[in-house]
Amino acid sequence: MAQYLKRGISESDARAADLKVKQTVEGILEDVRLRGGQAVRELSAKFDNWTPTSFRLSTDEINAIIASLPEQTIEDIQFAQAQVRKFAQAQRGSMHDVEIETIPGVTLGHKNIPVNSVGCYVPGGRYPMVASAHMSILTAKVAGVQRVIGCTPPIHGQAPAATIAAMALGGADELYILGGIQAVAAMALGTDFMPPVDMLVGPGNAYVAEAKRQLFGKVGIDLLAGPTEILVIADQTADAEMVATDLLGQAEHGPTSPAILLTTSRTLADETLSEIERQLQVLPTADIASVSWRDYGEIILVDSVDELVSQADRLASEHVEVLTENPDYFLHNMTNYGALFLGPETNVAYGDKVIGTNHTLPTKGAARYTGGLWVGKFIKTVTYQKVTAEASVIIGEYGSRLCDLEGFMGHKAQCDLRVKRYSTQAEPR
């Protein structure tokens, strides 16, 4: 039976915060719908104090920004992108077109067609999220998307140079210094300076995630990737220093980032609580991590490995680190997670920044029904059919009776017309 040694804020408090976000986003999106680019400009000035002549960077500006960076920074970005590209290409290679003759004369198939245009949001704010450029822009390009645009906010009144470099090296066709709800709205709805896209992708804060949710339908989205989450599954073989380090490593993302320890060891749970307090005294980002841990941190104690699996699947967390005697047991038995990090040798930071798997992952329980961003998210799997005259008579006769069964007489007429027209061409049966 699960025992909570530490709980986060109540569900009612969390819902109240979500409602406030929802109402704020509704108002901003409606403003952009009504006033377009002018609203976007005013919102950028209000929230980011950013009022450039053009939000879009020119080729010369991009080249100058890249040239301003140290050679080591460029090499590091290129290394990370090589890992992301290699894995994305392998994923794309696993997706095959299909064509099959189901009965003589009936050919069915599907094709994998990339979305035509995608808007990628690359978060900024407190941190320049360089890696998010690889995960969205580069992956879209590997998928074959023709037009990929990227938006990222200014940081302290400046274009974030490393992020811009990563976006450009990742293959973006258009780059804009524009952030927040206004950036997402501009990409989805279009403005005088930005034609709309067909799909929005990328992580962001609660406001960006809510904007994507409200815009879904007008455009496609990858998933609702809100504030990041980590679940550490650990037993008596884990050590508190590593558990605390990895929990706080995600808690520093923002003040609403859940960090949860799920364990069979009361000793580890107690030691982790103490170790977190110790590390918060020296962690440079403790101002954020401490708030996140206070409000959203949890420690859950269970009695068995089976309970570790069942509780983890109930939580359906974004990132799941497994620090146990047999990590592969969770690979074979868990069903709900965004990404697994198996064993102490790996960690969420590897996945976030460099190892090659995508870091845009489902949050708030969405791992129950979807995986994270990958090349397949940018692909439409569409079907087609071809039928010979003889086969049309066979299918038409069945179809006619089935349409009549449902009362769809217009549908029945389509079938009957083919049976009548092609019976003279088909061999007698």
Protein Blocks (a to p, Z undefined) as FASTA:
>chain_A
ZZdfbdcddfklmmmmmmmmmmmmmmmmmmmmmnmmmlmmmmmmmmnopacfblbdcfkl
mmmmmmmpcfklmmmmmmmmmmmmmmmmmmmmmpccddddfbghiacdddddddfbdcdd
ddehjbccfklmmmmmmmmmmnopabdcdddddeehiacfklmmmmmmnopabdcddehj
llmmmmmnopaklccdfbdcddddfklmmmmmmmgojaccfbdcddddddddddfkbcfk
lmmmmmmmmmmmpmkbccddddfbfklmmmmmmmmmmmmmmmmklmmmmmmmmmmgccdd
dfbfklmmmmmmmnopabdcdddfblmlmmmmpmbdfbdcedjkbcfklmmmmnopafbd
ceehllmmpccddfklmpccdddddddfklmmmmmmmmmmmmmmnopaklmmmmmmmmmm
mmmmpccZZ
